[in-house]
Amino acid sequence: MAELRTDRLVLRGWRDSDLEPWAAMNADPEVREYFPEVLTRERSEASVAGFQADLDQRGWGWWAVEVRATGEFIGFTGLDPVDEDTPFTGVEVGWRLARPHWGHGYATEAALAALDHGFTTLDLAEILAITTATNLRSQAVMRRIGMTRDPADDFDDLTVPEGPLRRNVVYRLRAKDRQ
């Protein structure tokens, strides 16, 4: 399994010690604002098991993110094939950080590391990012990492109840367009 390092972060496999802060993050309504619900501890635990299984099997996926200087777990970042119910195929980049770590550039830094891995090691031709139309913070990260949006790609996520979380926007970055 690949472990990625940036100046300030380590993207690595999941540890037992990550479960408490991960479950707390997923129970935080602000962190989960753009998702239909907060997650129970059991669902958080199951997600970690799935993330680690993907990392073990493929060598890439949703990595745990820690701050290099302190070893503190702060969230996740990575690459994953888009969900089967999405109206297109591809690999997406994504991130989720605990609230105290917002606004420090960590999401951008970690996402850039994941993109670099996707393009240089996995030889992907394109990487996508998907979020709700109302999640302006994540869309700002998408633009900072060089992704662009074509409104023609936007779609309604029919697995989400009707309301403000249903409309999704898609950002893309092609390997040939990387700076």
C-alpha positions as CSV (number, residue, x, y, z in Angstrom):
1,M,0.0,0.0,0.0
2,A,1.3,3.4,-0.9
3,E,1.9,6.0,1.8
4,L,2.0,9.6,0.6
5,R,3.9,12.4,2.3
6,T,3.7,16.2,1.8
7,D,5.5,18.9,3.7
8,R,2.9,18.8,6.5
9,L,0.9,15.6,6.1
10,V,1.0,11.9,5.8
11,L,-1.6,10.0,3.9
12,R,-1.5,6.4,5.3
13,G,-3.3,3.3,6.1
14,W,-5.9,3.3,8.9
15,R,-5.0,2.5,12.5
16,D,-7.2,1.4,15.4
17,S,-6.4,4.7,17.1
18,D,-8.1,6.5,14.1
19,L,-11.5,5.1,14.9
20,E,-12.5,7.4,17.8
21,P,-11.6,10.7,16.0
22,W,-13.1,9.4,12.8
23,A,-16.4,8.4,14.5
24,A,-16.5,11.8,16.3
25,M,-16.0,13.6,12.9
26,N,-18.8,11.6,11.3
27,A,-21.1,12.4,14.2
28,D,-20.5,16.2,13.8
29,P,-23.4,17.8,12.0
30,E,-21.1,20.5,10.6
31,V,-18.7,18.0,9.1
32,R,-21.6,16.1,7.6
33,E,-23.6,19.2,6.5
34,Y,-23.5,18.1,2.9
35,F,-24.4,14.5,3.5
36,P,-27.9,13.2,4.2
37,E,-27.1,12.2,7.8
38,V,-24.4,11.9,10.4
39,L,-23.0,8.4,10.9
40,T,-23.2,6.1,13.8
41,R,-20.1,4.7,15.4
42,E,-20.9,1.4,13.8
43,R,-21.1,2.9,10.3
44,S,-17.9,4.8,10.9
45,E,-16.2,1.6,12.0
46,A,-17.5,-0.2,8.9
47,S,-16.3,2.5,6.6
48,V,-12.8,2.3,8.0
49,A,-12.7,-1.5,7.5
50,G,-13.8,-0.9,3.9
51,F,-11.3,1.8,3.3
52,Q,-8.4,-0.3,4.7
53,A,-9.6,-3.3,2.6
54,D,-9.4,-1.2,-0.6
55,L,-5.9,0.1,0.4
56,D,-4.8,-3.5,1.0
57,Q,-6.3,-4.8,-2.2
58,R,-5.5,-2.0,-4.7
59,G,-2.7,-0.1,-2.9
60,W,-4.7,3.1,-3.1
61,G,-8.1,4.5,-1.9
62,W,-9.2,6.6,1.0
63,W,-6.1,7.2,3.1
64,A,-6.2,8.4,6.7
65,V,-4.5,11.8,7.0
66,E,-2.3,12.8,9.9
67,V,-0.2,15.9,10.6
68,R,3.5,15.0,10.3
69,A,4.6,17.3,13.1
70,T,2.3,15.8,15.7
71,G,1.0,12.5,14.3
72,E,-2.6,13.7,14.9
73,F,-5.3,12.1,12.8
74,I,-7.3,14.8,11.1
75,G,-9.5,13.1,8.5
76,F,-9.2,11.4,5.1
77,T,-8.2,12.0,1.6
78,G,-7.8,9.8,-1.4
79,L,-9.0,8.4,-4.7
80,D,-11.8,5.9,-5.3
81,P,-13.9,4.7,-8.2
82,V,-17.1,6.7,-8.4
83,D,-20.2,5.0,-6.9
84,E,-22.1,2.7,-9.2
85,D,-25.2,4.8,-9.1
86,T,-23.3,7.8,-10.5
87,P,-24.3,8.6,-14.1
88,F,-20.7,8.1,-15.3
89,T,-17.6,6.2,-14.5
90,G,-14.1,7.3,-13.4
91,V,-12.0,7.8,-10.3
92,E,-12.7,10.7,-7.9
93,V,-10.6,12.5,-5.5
94,G,-12.1,13.5,-2.2
95,W,-11.4,14.6,1.4
96,R,-13.1,15.2,4.7
97,L,-11.4,16.8,7.7
98,A,-12.3,17.4,11.3
99,R,-13.6,20.9,11.9
100,P,-10.5,22.1,13.9
101,H,-8.4,21.5,10.8
102,W,-10.5,23.5,8.3
103,G,-8.9,26.6,6.9
104,H,-5.3,25.5,7.2
105,G,-4.8,24.4,3.6
106,Y,-4.7,20.7,4.6
107,A,-7.5,19.6,2.2
108,T,-5.7,21.3,-0.7
109,E,-2.3,19.8,0.2
110,A,-3.6,16.3,0.7
111,A,-5.8,16.4,-2.5
112,L,-2.8,17.5,-4.5
113,A,-0.8,14.6,-3.2
114,A,-3.6,12.2,-4.1
115,L,-3.9,13.7,-7.6
116,D,-0.2,13.4,-8.1
117,H,-0.3,9.7,-7.1
118,G,-3.3,9.2,-9.4
119,F,-1.7,10.7,-12.4
120,T,2.0,9.6,-12.0
121,T,1.7,6.2,-10.3
122,L,-1.7,5.0,-11.4
123,D,-1.4,6.6,-14.8
124,L,-5.0,7.9,-14.8
125,A,-6.0,10.0,-17.7
126,E,-8.6,12.0,-15.7
127,I,-9.7,12.4,-12.1
128,L,-13.1,13.8,-11.0
129,A,-14.4,15.5,-7.9
130,I,-18.1,15.5,-6.9
131,T,-19.9,17.5,-4.3
132,T,-23.3,19.0,-3.7
133,A,-24.1,22.2,-5.5
134,T,-24.3,24.0,-2.1
135,N,-20.9,22.9,-0.9
136,L,-18.9,26.0,-1.8
137,R,-15.9,25.2,0.4
138,S,-15.2,21.9,-1.4
139,Q,-15.7,23.5,-4.7
140,A,-13.1,26.1,-3.8
141,V,-10.6,23.3,-3.0
142,M,-11.5,21.8,-6.4
143,R,-10.6,25.0,-8.2
144,R,-7.4,25.4,-6.1
145,I,-6.2,22.0,-7.2
146,G,-6.7,22.9,-10.8
147,M,-10.0,21.2,-11.5
148,T,-12.7,22.8,-13.7
149,R,-16.4,22.4,-13.9
150,D,-18.7,22.0,-16.9
151,P,-22.3,22.5,-15.7
152,A,-23.4,20.0,-18.4
153,D,-21.9,17.3,-16.2
154,D,-23.9,18.2,-13.1
155,F,-26.5,15.7,-12.0
156,D,-29.1,14.8,-9.4
157,D,-28.1,12.1,-6.9
158,L,-31.3,10.1,-6.9
159,T,-30.1,8.2,-3.8
160,V,-30.5,11.4,-1.8
161,P,-34.0,12.7,-0.7
162,E,-35.3,15.6,-2.7
163,G,-33.8,18.9,-1.4
164,P,-30.7,21.0,-1.4
165,L,-28.3,18.0,-1.2
166,R,-29.6,16.2,-4.3
167,R,-28.0,18.4,-7.0
168,N,-24.3,17.5,-7.5
169,V,-21.6,19.3,-9.4
170,V,-18.6,17.6,-11.1
171,Y,-15.1,19.0,-11.5
172,R,-12.5,17.3,-13.7
173,L,-8.8,17.4,-14.2
174,R,-7.2,15.6,-17.1
175,A,-3.6,14.5,-16.9
176,K,-2.8,16.4,-20.1
177,D,-4.2,19.6,-18.6
178,R,-2.1,19.5,-15.3
179,Q,0.1,22.4,-14.6
